[in-house]
Amino acid sequence: MLGERPSVTWTGGGAVRVAVRVRGTDDRESTTAVLAVLARGDRFGHRRSQGREYLWLEVGGAPTTDDDW
């Protein structure tokens, strides 16, 4: 489902952001596991960029805006 190592960065607001490219859903169990991890973050979401899709989560710090991407 994910296929690549996650990107881990610090945001300007002091949060740690983890983003991973989504390649497709393998099965229900994998999808449920990824959603459980996202739920543990303070904020999470989805974005598209250059024809690719990403899931991200942030822990701590201040919420970021779309401009921070």
C-alpha positions in Angstrom: 0.0 0.0 0.0 2.7 2.5 0.9 5.8 1.1 -0.9 8.3 3.8 0.1 9.9 5.1 3.2 8.1 7.9 4.9 9.3 11.5 4.8 9.8 12.9 8.4 10.2 16.7 8.7 9.8 19.5 11.3 7.2 22.1 10.5 7.6 25.9 11.1 5.1 25.5 14.0 7.3 22.9 15.7 5.3 19.8 14.8 6.8 16.6 13.5 5.2 15.7 10.1 5.3 12.2 8.7 4.1 11.8 5.1 4.0 8.7 2.9 3.1 8.2 -0.7 0.0 5.9 -1.2 0.2 3.5 -4.1 -3.1 1.7 -3.6 -4.8 -0.4 -1.1 -3.6 -4.0 -0.7 -6.3 -5.3 1.6 -8.7 -4.3 4.3 -6.3 -5.3 7.1 -3.5 -3.0 5.8 -5.9 -0.1 5.3 -7.2 -0.5 8.9 -3.7 -0.6 10.3 -2.7 2.6 8.4 -5.9 4.4 9.7 -5.1 3.3 13.2 -1.6 4.9 13.0 -3.1 8.1 11.5 -5.6 8.3 14.4 -2.7 8.5 16.9 -1.4 11.8 15.5 -2.7 15.2 16.5 -3.7 16.0 13.0 -3.8 13.9 9.8 -5.0 14.2 6.2 -4.5 13.5 2.6 -3.1 15.6 -0.3 -2.4 15.2 -4.0 0.7 16.6 -5.7 2.0 16.1 -9.2 -0.3 13.1 -9.8 0.7 11.4 -6.6 -1.3 10.9 -3.4 0.1 11.2 0.1 -1.2 10.5 3.6 0.3 12.7 6.4 0.1 13.1 10.1 1.5 15.7 12.5 2.4 15.3 16.2 2.8 18.3 18.5 3.4 21.9 17.6 1.0 24.3 15.9 -1.3 23.2 13.0 0.2 24.0 9.6 -1.4 25.6 6.6 -1.3 24.5 2.9 1.4 27.1 2.3 3.8 25.1 4.6 3.8 22.2 2.1 
